[in-house]
Amino acid sequence: MEFLIEPSRMSGDALIPSSKSHTIRALFLAAMAKGRSTIFNPLDSADGRSALAAVKALGAGVEVEPDRWIIDGLDGFISNPEPTIYMGNSGTSTRFVLGSVALGAREVTITGDESTSSRPMGPLLTALENLGAKTKSRKGKLPATVSGPILGGETEVDGKTSQYLSSLLVSLPLAQSDSVLIVENLNEKPYVDMTLSWLDFLGVDYGREGYSRFTIRGGQKYRSFERMIPGDFSSATFFACLGAIPGNEVFLRGLDMNDPQGDKAILGYLEKMGASVNIGDDGITVKGDSLAGVTLDLNATPDALPAMAALACLADGTTHLTNVPQARIKETDRIAVMAKELGAMGALCEERTDGLVIHGGARITGARVDGHGDHRVVMALSVLASKADGRTIIETAESVDVTFPNFAELFRSCGGVLSASE
């Protein structure tokens, strides 16, 4: 699918879809719990459905109803999983399912699409082996075969992506013995905070020394629960950036400023660039004003890189997006991809090992660009296309379904001129 976007002034009301990260954590915890859990307002997208299919393949009961998913948990026993579980494009769900299958004795092979199969799983597999599991993989990537049960013990955990640590934190309370995790070079700390908030909600016993050492008591159980999934600040980033463009104004609904999601920091980024941000009881208003280049450390918010790079093209001066090397191991190498595609639209970008330098003020022109099958790249290019001189055609636009199935509809409802073609 292609998006065809014409420049337009944008103003409107955007109801943000549910959090992908919360939905995935809720599903795997519900699958491991004793009894029936209800997840209200889950993210019904390709990634959400991949996680839902995965917990069903583990053996959990699944009922899908309007605006809620009901999960009958396994009480921590992975006794009869399917021999092969396909994870589609969901890298986060893949890391969680690898930890989950390691709780059972049966051998399970995890596969995914081309993008997910290119993403590193080796550090997590090594940690699982150190805790008692057996694994086989294609040079630390999918397909990967895992069997357990993990027993507990001590292991180092690579923090290049926080998903390795989060996967272990969810699985290890169910291990036979206590575990100690020594974490090195942790990126994306707010995602670990989110995982820990779920453990706190469920009464799990663990100890921590900052983000460098975690002690998890083994032999615990997860209770069933009912919980509402809040809006996704990662998805909100794109409409917040649209609102920040001079002349635009967007009202964001469905977000909870008290939620531990790290990407709520985007609001501070936009204010630093010069946009107006007003947080009210009913939602958040982002209004465009003259934008200036800034330096932003995106280590805690790697998913914000594509949108912030697009917005920086419209700012006066130079923007430095720094300390986000993990952006290279997402659905695509987002640093390289954004530099290439923004450059195709006339932007002046310099690629760095851990980020991007964008020189604002260049003439942005419509062009044919490639979304590289990456939902966040497609949506970021859509932001810039709304202010380009002429029509922009974005390829692989169907990938927005991964986290934001109604992106095009919402884009148009806020005044954007977007049509889709097969």
Beta strands, then each sheet from edge to edge (+ up, - down):
strand 1: 2-6
strand 2: 11-15
strand 3: 36-40
strand 4: 61-65
strand 5: 68-72
strand 6: 84-86
strand 7: 108-111
strand 8: 134-138
strand 9: 141-147
strand 10: 153-158
strand 11: 179-184
strand 12: 206-209
strand 13: 213-216
strand 14: 226-228
strand 15: 249-253
strand 16: 276-279
strand 17: 284-287
strand 18: 295-297
strand 19: 318-322
strand 20: 348-352
strand 21: 355-359
strand 22: 368-370
strand 23: 392-395
strand 24: 417-421
sheet 1: 22+ 23+ 1- 24+
sheet 2: 2+ 15+ 17- 16+
sheet 3: 4+ 5- 3+ 14+
sheet 4: 6+ 7+ 9- 8+
sheet 5: 10+ 11+ 13- 12+
sheet 6: 18+ 19+ 21- 20+
end
